[in-house]
Amino acid sequence: MSKWYNEAVFYHIYPLGALGAEKENNIQEALHRLLELEGWVSHLTELGVDAVYIGPLFEAETHGYDTRDYRLVDRRLGDNNDFKRLVKVFHEAGIKVVVDGVFNHTGRNFFAFRDLKEKGEASPYKDWYRDINFGGSSPYGDSFSYSAWRGHYELANLNLYNPSVVQYLLDVIGFWIEEFDIDGIRLDCADCLTFEFMKEMRRFTEEKKEDFWLMGEVIHGDYGKWANDETLHSVTDYELHKGLYSGHNDHNYFEIAHTIKRLFDENGGLCKDAVLYSFVDNHDVDRLASKLNNQAHLFPVYALLYTLPGIPSIYYGSEWGIEGKKENNSDDPLRPRIDINDRNFTGHNRELTEFIKSLGRVKKENADVLTGRYRELMLTNRQYAFARYTEKAALITLVNNDENAADVYIPLTFLSEVRTAKNAQTGETIEIQGNGIQVSVKANSAVFIRIE
């Protein structure tokens, strides 16, 4: 039986941005902004969302990834009781909750690093961080040097080869499961974590909660090294992310089809047994509407996101087609404040919003085949058809990135028997002609055909 996360539609919220939090955490008392997200539940339900990934949440200094306290909700967002209440509200609506796990590094005000600064070699935490050298100094003037994430010395790398550090982090995970009943963790910088730590985490979380989901942020490489039966359930599919927008900008569906073959081909794909986390934008990359040369391509891109192999995720606000690009080395334009009742955002592109809602319905109504096998059926630069199928049924997706409508013949010889073909959105019957079907697809659009 397929796990909940392999069939889910995710919604990604960067709460510090979405809720308009202060850039620096220098406030004294918790501000109860998290409760505002209760007002998003009906919107998420209409979108067909099954799970929210909300993070970072841990008490931090600035952007949320410079952790100050792993057991506290960031006071700019609220307190632990606020989040406990929010999880309960999401769960009552049938929505799972996943949070960020920032376990590669801490901020400089984390208790262990503070103790190290104060006591130096006498600190019991001197082995909690990587490459500590008391014969050197840091850019902050410390009496020691240390390893930092990508040279950002406000992010001190934890020593995951130290059993005490590993046990501390496992206790933190146990706390979040027991205290808040979370359903999964998205692991920040998963490509920097040790594989042994990820294996320990997998064993620990499965004992705590059988269907607990572990997903890692990985940019490049053989995703199957991280996503497998021993380490993580899934990782971010940055390779497909790139192909989805550039394949449309270049009118080149071959790029997308090649990516799918490279990752998921049954005869040697890098990730043929893994289900990757698919996205078109997130809190670290430009919004899809800003990356596409032609915003009409938003429609075929989202059609592919929902029906190609992978777990589709919507980044908050992009369902309205909002734009956002990094400026002056700042991610702030990617992480705007959004009031769910502000029509300047929620009315930005209603046609796209309604289309994404319809994709949610297509996904749920065809869940039996959308976790099935993949088969490429037809491919040109501007039209692309593929099937997700089992022995009993199939869903065919046909996308068109051209400025003109297209008539396409799609072969059905991959199925041993075909009785009916219907448009999965309208229910309209499609005539079967010999061993295939003739389908019309509008300009910059998609068609979904259910075969049984």
Secondary structure as GFF3:
##gff-version 3
##sequence-region A 1 452
A	DSSP	three_ten_helix	4	7	.	.	.	ID=ss1
A	DSSP	beta_strand	10	13	.	.	.	ID=ss2
A	DSSP	alpha_helix	15	18	.	.	.	ID=ss3
A	DSSP	three_ten_helix	33	40	.	.	.	ID=ss4
A	DSSP	alpha_helix	41	47	.	.	.	ID=ss5
A	DSSP	beta_strand	51	54	.	.	.	ID=ss6
A	DSSP	beta_strand	58	60	.	.	.	ID=ss7
A	DSSP	beta_strand	67	73	.	.	.	ID=ss8
A	DSSP	alpha_helix	80	92	.	.	.	ID=ss9
A	DSSP	beta_strand	96	101	.	.	.	ID=ss10
A	DSSP	beta_strand	105	106	.	.	.	ID=ss11
A	DSSP	alpha_helix	111	119	.	.	.	ID=ss12
A	DSSP	three_ten_helix	120	122	.	.	.	ID=ss13
A	DSSP	beta_strand	148	149	.	.	.	ID=ss14
A	DSSP	beta_strand	152	157	.	.	.	ID=ss15
A	DSSP	alpha_helix	163	180	.	.	.	ID=ss16
A	DSSP	beta_strand	184	187	.	.	.	ID=ss17
A	DSSP	three_ten_helix	190	192	.	.	.	ID=ss18
A	DSSP	alpha_helix	195	208	.	.	.	ID=ss19
A	DSSP	beta_strand	213	216	.	.	.	ID=ss20
A	DSSP	three_ten_helix	223	225	.	.	.	ID=ss21
A	DSSP	beta_strand	234	235	.	.	.	ID=ss22
A	DSSP	alpha_helix	238	249	.	.	.	ID=ss23
A	DSSP	alpha_helix	253	264	.	.	.	ID=ss24
A	DSSP	beta_strand	277	279	.	.	.	ID=ss25
A	DSSP	alpha_helix	288	291	.	.	.	ID=ss26
A	DSSP	three_ten_helix	295	297	.	.	.	ID=ss27
A	DSSP	alpha_helix	298	307	.	.	.	ID=ss28
A	DSSP	beta_strand	311	315	.	.	.	ID=ss29
A	DSSP	three_ten_helix	318	320	.	.	.	ID=ss30
A	DSSP	three_ten_helix	332	334	.	.	.	ID=ss31
A	DSSP	alpha_helix	343	346	.	.	.	ID=ss32
A	DSSP	alpha_helix	350	365	.	.	.	ID=ss33
A	DSSP	alpha_helix	367	370	.	.	.	ID=ss34
A	DSSP	beta_strand	373	379	.	.	.	ID=ss35
A	DSSP	beta_strand	383	389	.	.	.	ID=ss36
A	DSSP	beta_strand	394	400	.	.	.	ID=ss37
A	DSSP	beta_strand	406	411	.	.	.	ID=ss38
A	DSSP	beta_strand	421	423	.	.	.	ID=ss39
A	DSSP	beta_strand	432	433	.	.	.	ID=ss40
A	DSSP	beta_strand	436	441	.	.	.	ID=ss41
A	DSSP	beta_strand	445	451	.	.	.	ID=ss42
###
